[in-house]
Amino acid sequence: MKKKLKLPLIITVITLIVIGIMYSTLNTTNKNSKLYTKTDFNTFIKSVNESRNSVRNSVTSIKSNYTDWIKDDICPFNNDELLSMREYNNSVNVFDTNFNKKFDKNKELTYDEAKKDIDQLFNLFKYTYGAYGYFGGDSKFSEVKSDMINALPKDKTVLMSQFEDILNSNLSFLKDYHFRILENSIVPICKGQYYYMNDEPIYKDSAGFYLIIKSVKYYIKSIDGNNNIDKFLTYAISDTGDIVYNIAILKDFTGTNQITCELKLKPSNSNKEISKDLVLNATINSYTSNYNTMYKYTEDKGIPIISLSSFIKKDSSDDKSVYDFINSAYTARKSPAAILDLRGNFGGDISIAMSWINSYLGITKNNVDFSSYPFLRGSYSNLQSSVISSINQTNYNEEFLNCSGHASKSFKTDNILFVLMDKNTASASETLIEALTNADNVITVGTNSAGALLSLDEKYYKLNNSSLAIQMGSMLYLTPLGDEFEECGFKPDLLVNPCNALDRTIKLIENYKLKETQH
């Protein structure tokens, strides 16, 4: 009889333990929830809209020294070289895994061969690089060229790997995401600035910012000895979908995936300060997009989710994904809350992005003053030297085609659009984000974008002796977001590890009941 009672007794004990744990967890959660006031979403979205007014009103202009370096457009290349350059540029597909397969790190170059490649590279800079004047023009580039030639060993051959190091180290002053020496890896890993962040939720009340530790408020008095803690804190989304704060530091990636910061904390129930070390993790490589998926539309709990991995049209005439993507803007506009997922979107054809923004904002030629049109509000200068004209097979009379920047009005929308982004969100996808931020109620979520707008309309070249492939843009674009944008990108309104961005955005929409009402 006792044996028969043994199993039910064990099950009963286990059940009581599980219930106890659940009650304890629920009780702790309830206690913690009483320790903070939930962030009001309407207050948050109002602050986001207001923060963009100064950017909407900013106007950029092209300085004369950015475009005056070609006074006599004397082409340094003969007709055969121009034809070869045009054919190579037209044949390049940088996303082909076999791209630049002729590059050999073990190849050796003589001094003369290496010097000729450097001469070729700097001729390309002067006659095809739209940011040549922006980065200092003849004086700066002549100095750098001289340093590179002096670094070559004259009495022995130079390995390709050494030659590449000479180029990379001397050209580090080009803070331009679109300028690349394209060896075997096409994406510039660790280029630019990344967030180091901690996911522990931080709250704010009238007394300041605080963490909750064992149901006690611990107010943050300093971070790494700095009392100005606001500079370290940014809005984020907790794993429960609440708008909270996180500690985050934006800095260049230096090879380490973690850094540690020291917090000085003062508990609400004591005057004694304590120290706490907090580990911040780099957000690098935190999300990998599916580059084979051009367009995807799904819904989760009634929330439209529009995903796009690039703005590059497929060759197939049967592929209608571009048109499906553009039409998805109407669905997003009609929904109280929608999600546009641009994580990993490396750019492509800007006209696709323009069509989407037109559809989303309801812009037509009949109802908008294009002097305040949101797209490409910055100033730009499009280089049309003899080399670029030959590659483009155009015949412009001007060496530069310039356009001044302009301010933009605020486009009013009632619905909420969440735009997901990460460090691989670049180029044309960033122009779409720039345009969208001229509309109210657009919230960016994730980490900072790539910062890849300074030089556009990129071309591809190959150095004759080393076979190194070079990418550089022929168009200079000055974004209204300032000189610090390049390689830093858009900073998110809600900082979230990109791996968690979609899940937490959906939880936020549910938590604040955003899909039920228009704002």
N, C-alpha and C positions, 0 to 999 in steps of 0.2 A: 504493500500500500504506500509505503514511504517513497519507494522508487517511482511510483506513478505520479507522486506529487512534486518530485524533484524538478522535472522539466518545466511545468507551468510556473513553478516558483522562480526559476531562473529567468524565464521570459518576463515575469512580472517585475523582477528587480531591474532587468535591463531597460524595460519600458519606463520605469520610474526615474532611472538615471538619465535617459534621453530626454524625458519631459523636464527634468531638473535643469539639464544643460540648456535646453531651448528656453526655459523660463528665465534662466540667468542671463542668457544672451539678449532676450527680448527686453528684460528689465534694464540691462545696461544700455541698450539702444534707446529705450524710452527715457532713461535718465539723461543720456547724452543729448537727445533731441530737445529736451527741456533746457539745456544749457546754451542753446544758440537760437537766434531768430532767423527763420528761413528768409533768404534773399528774395526780395520782391522782384519778379521778372520785369514788370513794366518800368520799374526804376532802373533796372539794369539796361534794358533795351533803349531807354531814353538817353542814358549816359553814352551808349555806343553811338547812337545817331548824332548826338551833340559833339562827340569827339572828332567827327569827320568833317565838321563845318570848315575848320581852318584849312584842311587839305583840299576841300572842294573849291575854296577861294584862292588857292595858291596858283601862281602862273610862272612857268619856266621860260627861259629864252636861251637861244644859242649864241654864245659869245663869238666875236669875230675870230679870235685866235683858235677856235675849234674847227674852223673851215678854211683858213687862209694859207695853209701850208703848200698847196699846189698852185703856184703862180704860173708856171709853165708846165703844162701837162705833157712832159716828154716821156713817152712810154719806154720802159727799160727792157721790154721783151719784144722779140721779133715775131713775125706772123705765125711761124711754125710753133713757137712756144705758146702763143696765145691760143692757137687751135688746140694744142695738147692740154692746156689748162681748162679750156671750155669743155672738152670731151671728158676730162677727169672729173670735173665738178658735176657734170650731168650724170655721170655713172655712179656717183657715190651713194651708198645706202649705209649710213653709220650704224644702223641697227642690225645689219647683217653680221652674223657671228664670224664670217670669214673676212670682214673688213680689215684692211691694212695687214693682210697675212704676209706681205713681203717684208715686213719689219723684222729685223734680226738683231737682237741685243748683242750677239757675239761678233757681228760684223765689225771690221776695222776700217777706219777712214784715214787717209793721209791728211797732212796739214792743209794742202791745197784743196782737197775735196771738202773738208769740213769748212774751210773759209768760203768756198764758193756757195755752199748751202746757206751760210750765214748772210752772205751778200744777197742771195735770192730771197731769203726770209725778210730782210729789211727793205728790199724793193717791194715785196708784197705788202708790208706794213704801210709804206708811204702811199702806194697807189691803189690799195684795196681795203684798208682798214678805216672804217668810219670814225673810230675813237682815237685816231692818231693824234689829232690836235688836242683832244680832251686830256690825253695822258702826257702832254708836254711837247709834241711836235718834233721838229728836226733836232733841237738841242738835246732833248732827253734821249731820243732814240739813237742819235749818233754816239752819245756817251755810253749807252748800254752796248751798242754794237762793238765799240772799241774794247770794252771790258771782256766781252765774249771772245773776241779774236785773241786778246792777250792771254786768255785762260787756256788756249789751245797749246798743247805741247808741240814745239817746232821740230824736235829731234827724233820723234817717234810717232807711231800711229796712235789714234785715239779710238777706244772701243765705243761702239754705238751707245752703250749704257752710260759711258762717261760724257759723250757728246750731248745726250739727252739731259743729263744732270746740269751741264753748263747752260743749256737753254732754259731749263725750268728755274734754276736759281737766279738767273739774271733777269728773267721776265716776270718775276713774282710781283712787280709793281703794277702789273696789269690786273686790277681788280675787276675782272670782266668774266662773268660765268660762261659767255659764249665763245671766249677765246680759249682754245684747247690745243694741246699737242696730243693728237689722237694715236696712242700706241695700241696695245692690245685691248685696253679697257677704254670704253667710250664714255662712261659716266665719270666725272671727276670726283671720286670718292673723297669725302671729308673736305671738299672745297667749300669755303664760306663759314658761316657761324651756325652753331647748333645750340639747342637748349639742353642744359643740365637741370633736371627737375626731380622733385620728390612728390610722391602721390599722397602724402598724408594731408588730410583736409585741415585747412586753417580758417577760422571764423573771425568776425569783427563785430565789436559793439562799441559803445560810446567810450570805453576805457582803452580800446586798442585791439590789436590782432592777438589771437590766442589759439592754442591747441587744447584739445581735451584729452587728458591722461588720467585714467582710472576715475572718470566722472568728476574731475577737477579741472577748472580753467587754469591754464598756464600762459600768461601774457608774455609775448616776445618783446624783450627790451633791446636786444641788439643781435645782429647777424654778422659773424666774423668781425666783431668789434665795431661795427657801423650802426649807429643809432637811427640812421635814416633807413628804416626797414622797408618803406614803401617801394623802393627801387628793386627789391628782391621779390616782391609779391605780385601775383597776377591772378586774374579770374580763372577759374577752372571748373570742371564738372566732377563731382564725387561719384563713387561707384553706385550710389543710390539715386543719382540724377539731380542732386542739389547743386546750385551755383555756389561755389566756395572759393577759397583762395589756395594757391600753392606757392611754395618757394621755388623760384627758377632763376637761373643765370644764363644769359645769352653770351656765348664767347666762341672764339675759334677752336676747332677741334685740334688737339695737340697730341693725339695718340692714346689718351687714356679714356676709358669708358665711364669712369666715376671720379667725382671729387667730393670732398667732405667740407661741410661748413659747420661752424660752432654757433649754437644758439644760447643766449642768456635768457632764462625764463624766470618769471616771478609768479608763483602760484597765488590764486585768488584768496586762499585761506592762510597765507603766511607772507611775511616780509622778507624771507630769506630767498635770495636768488640761487638758481641752480644752472649748471651747464649741461647741454645736450648736443652730441654730435649727430648731424643729419647727413646721410649719404645721398648725393644727387647723381642720378644716372643720365648719361647722354642719350638723346633721342635718335641718334644716328642709326640708320638701317632698321628702324623700328617697324616699317611697313613696306611691303613689296607689292606693287600692283601687278595685275595680269596684263601685260602689254599686248596680248593677243585678243583681248576683249575691247572692241571699239566702243560699244555702247551697250548698256544694260539698264533695264527699268524693272524695279520690283516695288512691292509695298510691304510694309511691316506695321501691323496694327493700324492700318488705314493711312499710313504716312508714305507719300511718294518718295522713292529713293532713286535718283538718277545718277548713274555711274559712267564715267568716261575715262579711258586710259590715255588717249591722245587725240589731237585734232588732225591726224593724218588720214586722208581718204584712202580707202583700199582700192586696188586696181580693178577688182571685180565689178563689172557693170551691174551685177545682180545685187550688190550690197547696197541696202537702203538705210544703213545705220545712221549715216550723217543726217538724213532727213528725219528719221525717227528721233534723233537727239534734239534737233531744232524744234520739232513739234512738242517735245516733252516740256518745253518752257511754258506752253499754255496750261498744261496740267499743274505745273508748279505754281503758276500765277493764281489758279483757281482754288488751290488748297490753302487752308489756314496756316499749315506748317508743312514744309517740304525740305528735302535734303539733296544737295548737289555734291556728289562725291568726286573731288578732283585730286585725291591722293594718288601720287605716282604719275599724274598727267604731265608729260614732259613737253607738251606744246604741239606745234605743227601749223596748220593753216588757220590764220587769224580770222579769215572770213567766216568760218564755221562758228567761232566764238561770237563774232559780231551779230550773226543771224540769231543766235540764241538770246543774246541780250536784247535785241530789238523785239523779239517775240515776248520775252518776259516782261519788259517794261511797256509794251504796247506802242513802240516807237515806229512811226512811218514818216515819210517825207512831208506829209501834209500836216502833222501835228507837233513837230518839234523844230526849234531853232537850232540848226546844226552848228552854230557858233558856240553853243553850250552843250553840244553832244558829248556824252560821257566817254566815248571810246577814244583812246590815245589822246588824252588831254594835254600831255606833255609836249614839249617842242622836239622836233626831230630834224635831222639833216641827212639826206640820202645821197651818198657819194656816187657820182656818175663819171668817174675818170675813164680814160681810154681803155684801161684794163677791164674795169667793171662793165663798161658798155659792150666790150667784146664778149665777155662771158654771158651777159644777159641778152646779147644780140639786139641791142637797142641803139638808137642814135639821138641822144639828148644833146642839146646845145649848151646846157649848163653843167658845170662840174659838180655842183651841189644843188639839190632841190630842197629848200628849207620850208619849214612850217612852224609858226609860232604856237606856243601853248596857250590854253585858255581855261578860264574858270568854268565850273559846271554848277547848274542849279541842282537842288535836291529833288530826286524823283520819288514821289509819294507812292507807297504801297501799303496795303492793309495787312497782307499776309507776312509770315516769317519765313525767310529762307536761310537755312544753315548750309554753309559751304565748308566741306571737309578738305583739309590740305596737309601736306607734309613737305619735307625738304626736297622731294622729287617733283613737287608741283612747280613747273617752270615755264618761262617764255610765254607762249600764247595763252596758256591757262592763267597766267598772272595778269595778262591784259584783261581777261574776262573778270577776274577778281577786282582789278582796279576800276573797271566800269561798274560792276555791281555795288561797290562801296559808295557810289554816288546815289544809290537808292537807299531809302530808309528800310529798317528792319532786316538788314542782311548781316548775319553773324558768322564770322569765320571761326572754325573749330579745328584743333590739331596742334601742330607746331608751326614754326615759321616756314615760309615757302623758300624756293631756291634763291631768289633775287637775280633774275636773268633777263633784264630788260635794257641794259645799257647799249649793247650793240645787237642789232637785229638783221634780218635778211642775210644770214651767214652763208659763206662760200667755203669751198674745200680745195686745198692745194696739196701738192706732194713735192717735197724737197728732192732734187734730182739725184743726189749721191747717197743720202742716208735713207731715202724712201719714207721719211717721217711725214705723216699726214698732219696738216694744219687746218684748223677751223677758225675763221674770224668773220665778224659781221661788217657789212658795208654801210650800215645805217646806224647813226648815233641817235639814241632816244633818251631824253632827260625827263624822267618821271616827276610828277609834282610831289612825290614823297621824299625828295631830297637825295643828296649824294650818298647817304649811308644805306640806301636801299640795295645796291648791287651786292650780291653774295650774302646778304642778310635777309632780304625778302619782306613779305608782309608778316607782321606779328599777329598772332591769333587773338581774337576777342576772348576765347575760352581755350586755355592751354590744356591739352589732353594728349597723352601718348597716342600717336596715330593708330596703333593697333586697337585701341579702345574707343576711338572717336565715334564710330558709327553706333555702337552699342550704347554708349553713354548719352549721345545726342537723342536717341530714341527714348531713353529713360527720362531725360530732361523734358522732352515734349509731353510725355505722359504725366510726369510729376507735376508740371505746371499747367496741365490741361490745355496745351496750346492748339491742339487739333480740333478743339471744340468751339473756339471763338476766333473771330477776326480781331486784329489789333490795329 
